[in-house]
């Protein structure tokens, strides 16, 4: 087969596919979309859950107060560590 015949057959196949897909695509575009259901309202929190949340908030407040009230030395002091990069090891060649 020659190149022009192949190109012609490819064009005919693409046109046929477009003709077949045309009505299907139009039907899909015109189909009404289903509406999403309204989100469910969250259930009322149990009293035990509310009490536990209150305890956790109180504990967090105590921890933050202790951290904020901790005295720090003036000038920041010496750092706890100093980063020193290591040199890469050379692999020995297998001769």
C-alpha positions as CSV (number, residue, x, y, z in Angstrom):
1,X,0.0,0.0,0.0
2,X,1.2,3.5,-0.6
3,X,1.5,6.2,2.0
4,X,-1.3,8.2,0.5
5,X,-3.7,5.2,0.7
6,X,-2.8,4.6,4.3
7,X,-3.3,8.2,5.1
8,X,-6.7,8.1,3.4
9,X,-7.8,5.0,5.3
10,X,-6.6,6.5,8.6
11,X,-8.7,9.6,7.8
12,X,-11.8,7.5,7.0
13,X,-11.4,5.5,10.2
14,X,-11.0,8.7,12.3
15,X,-14.1,10.3,10.6
16,X,-16.1,7.1,11.2
17,X,-15.1,7.1,14.8
18,X,-16.1,10.7,15.2
19,X,-19.5,10.1,13.6
20,X,-20.2,7.1,15.9
21,X,-18.9,9.0,19.0
22,X,-20.9,12.2,18.2
23,X,-24.3,11.1,19.4
24,X,-22.9,9.3,22.4
25,X,-20.9,12.4,23.5
26,X,-24.0,14.6,23.0
27,X,-26.1,12.2,25.1
28,X,-23.5,12.3,27.8
29,X,-23.4,16.1,27.8
30,X,-27.2,16.4,27.9
31,X,-27.7,13.8,30.7
32,X,-28.8,15.5,33.9
33,X,-26.2,15.2,36.7
34,X,-27.1,13.6,39.9
35,X,-27.1,16.1,42.8
36,X,-24.9,15.4,45.8
37,X,-26.8,14.6,48.9
38,X,-26.7,17.3,51.6
39,X,-23.9,16.6,54.1
40,X,-25.1,14.9,57.2
41,X,-25.0,17.0,60.4
42,X,-22.5,15.8,63.0
43,X,-23.9,14.0,65.9
44,X,-24.0,15.8,69.2
45,X,-20.8,15.2,71.2
46,X,-21.2,12.9,74.2
47,X,-20.6,14.5,77.6
48,X,-17.7,12.2,78.2
49,X,-16.0,13.4,75.0
50,X,-16.5,17.0,76.0
51,X,-15.1,16.4,79.4
52,X,-12.0,14.6,77.9
53,X,-11.4,17.5,75.5
54,X,-11.6,20.0,78.4
55,X,-9.0,17.9,80.3
56,X,-6.7,17.8,77.3
57,X,-6.9,21.6,76.8
58,X,-6.2,22.2,80.4
59,X,-3.1,19.9,80.3
60,X,-1.9,21.6,77.2
61,X,-2.3,25.0,78.8
62,X,-0.2,23.9,81.8
63,X,2.5,22.5,79.6
64,X,2.7,25.7,77.6
65,X,2.8,27.8,80.7
66,X,5.7,25.8,82.1
67,X,7.7,26.1,78.9
68,X,7.0,29.9,78.6
69,X,8.0,30.5,82.3
70,X,11.3,28.6,82.0
71,X,14.2,31.1,82.6
72,X,16.7,31.1,79.7
73,X,20.3,32.5,80.2
74,X,21.0,35.9,78.7
75,X,22.8,35.6,75.3
76,X,21.5,32.2,74.6
77,X,24.5,30.3,76.0
78,X,26.5,27.6,74.2
79,X,24.7,25.4,71.7
80,X,24.2,21.8,72.6
81,X,26.0,20.6,69.5
82,X,27.9,21.8,66.5
83,X,27.4,20.3,63.1
84,X,30.6,19.2,61.4
85,X,30.2,17.4,58.1
86,X,32.2,14.2,57.5
87,X,34.4,13.7,54.5
88,X,33.1,11.1,52.0
89,X,35.0,7.8,52.1
90,X,36.6,6.8,48.8
91,X,35.8,3.3,47.6
92,X,38.8,1.1,46.8
93,X,39.1,0.1,43.2
94,X,39.0,-3.5,42.4
95,X,41.9,-3.9,39.9
